[in-house]
Amino acid sequence: MKKLILLIFSVFLLLPVMAEEGKILPSETGIVQNVQYVDLNENEVTQTKQAVQVKLLTGEFKGETVELDNMLTGNPYYDIKLKKNTKVILHAEDNGSGVEYSIEDIKRSGTLVWLSFVFCGLLIYVGRKKGLYSFISIALTVLFITHLLSPMILVGINPVLATFLICILSTAATMYSVGGFNAKSTSAIIGAALSLLFAGALSYITMLTAHLTGFTGENSMFLYTAHPELDFISITISTMVLATLGAVMDVAMSIASTINEICEIDNSKSVKELFISGMNVGRDIIGTMANTLILVYLGGSLPLLLLAGNIDLQKFINLNQVVTETASALIGSIAIVICVPLTAIAASQLIKKASGKIDEISL
């Protein structure tokens, strides 16, 4: 009750400020009709302005043309360079006397839409039934992260605990939808889950021993500005675990599927023989999968690597962001390696026990 009273009191305190600053409206979409560059000289500083005419494509004033100014700072990270027929996202604000618009960014979502269609089309065309199940599992994973994980963290649930819960749900959904409800899928889930627990423990130890702050870039700072109450060390641990999930699931299912196929072909093989076969396949997988994970991190950190030539090497390798990214790649690779024996043990035991009825209720 006390929290509710404080919340209501805070809202009343903020009402004058909100009224003064104006009401933020949903963003709108527009298309650039014309752009003119104007050089401004203020206090002996030259700055370039884009005088832009934008036709509104959405909203209450759809079809109308508004004139906006877009300032260029000279920094390519912040500058939005426009040309005719460029679609833009507009920030809209009601100032009491009318709606004011400003250019927020270029509309890029169209590219993501056609890329998504290409991916989903190829996935289903090449994978057929399995591809369809893979698409469903991907959709579920995205929903789990966006509609469960994020809200759980924001309401105060421990990020690491929430991440493990989502990882288990995602792994179960993926394994059972792709591999069917059988010992093969169950053993893959067990192997992946244990590997993620190991990765989480290793991440926690790394954060403590390396004295990492949990702030790895601008996104972390923006999040801190909006939610300073969050535990950013736990969020970084969660990020490391979540980034490992895909590769670990891949390895776990590969090992479990191999043991399952061997057992189906020769049901006389013992648990030990099945385990050895799984380990032999796993050793081949380890090299390529670990290499893939390392390259993913290196590819994402290429600008950071290029920066190494401009500063002292010792300073560079001890930067918080560099250590965090490197630790993430190494922890992910370690999780892949540990996943092989864990999955091989679980799969050889469960599949041998269920031999003869392994795929009776598979999808």
HUUR-V482560 format. One line per field, one symbol per residue. ss: DSSP state (@ for helix, = for strand, . for the rest). phi: phi as a letter, one per 40 degrees, with the letter a starting at -180 (. if undefined). psi: psi as a letter, one per 20 degrees, with the letter a starting at -180 (. if undefined). A space follows every 10 residues. Layout:
# HUUR-V482560
ss = ???
phi = ???
psi = ???
This chain:
# HUUR-V482560
ss = .@@@@@@@@@ @@@@@@@@@@ @.======== ========== ==..====== ======.... ....====== ==........ ......==== ====....== ======..@@ @@@@@@@@@@ @@@@@@@@@@ @@@@@@@@@@ @@@@@@@@@@ @@@@....@@ @@@@@@@@@@ @@@@@@@@@. ..@@@@@@@@ @@@@@@@@@@ @@@@@@@@@. .......@@@ @@@@@@.... .@@@@@@@@@ @@@@@@@@@@ @@@@@@@@@@ @@@@@..... @@@@@@@@@@ @@@@@@@@@@ @@@@@@@@@@ .@@@@@@@@@ ..@@@@@..@ @@@@@@@@@@ @@@@@@@@@@ @@@@@@@@@@ @@@....... ...
phi = .ccccccccc ccccdccccc chccbdcbba bccabbcbcb bbfgbcbbbc cbbbccbbgc bdgcbbbbbb cbcgcccbcb cbadgccbcb cbacchbicb baccaccbcd cccccccccc cccccccfcc cccccccccc cccdccbbcd ccccchcddc cccccccccc cccccccccg cacdcccccc cccccccccc cccccccccc fccgbbicdc ccccccbccc cccccccccc ccccddcccc cccccccccc cccccbcccc dccccccccc cccccddccc cccccccccc bddccccccb bddccccbcd cccccccccc cccccccccc cccccccccc ccccdgacbc bcc
psi = gghgghgggg ghhighgghg iqpprqqrqr pphqpppppp oplkppqppo opppppirah kpiqpqpqpo qpiioihhpn pqrpjppqpp pppojhirpp qqpgrqoihh ghghhggggh ghghggicgh hghggghggg ggggghiggg hgghijqphg ghggghgggg ggggghhgir nrhggghhgg ggghhhgghg ghgggghghi lqhiojahhh gghhhhmiiq ohghhgghgg ghhhgghghg gghggghghg gghhgniiqr gghgggghhg ghhhhggggh gggghgghgi jghhhhhhii rpghggijqg hggggghggg gghghgghhg hghgggghgg hhhjpikgkh kq.
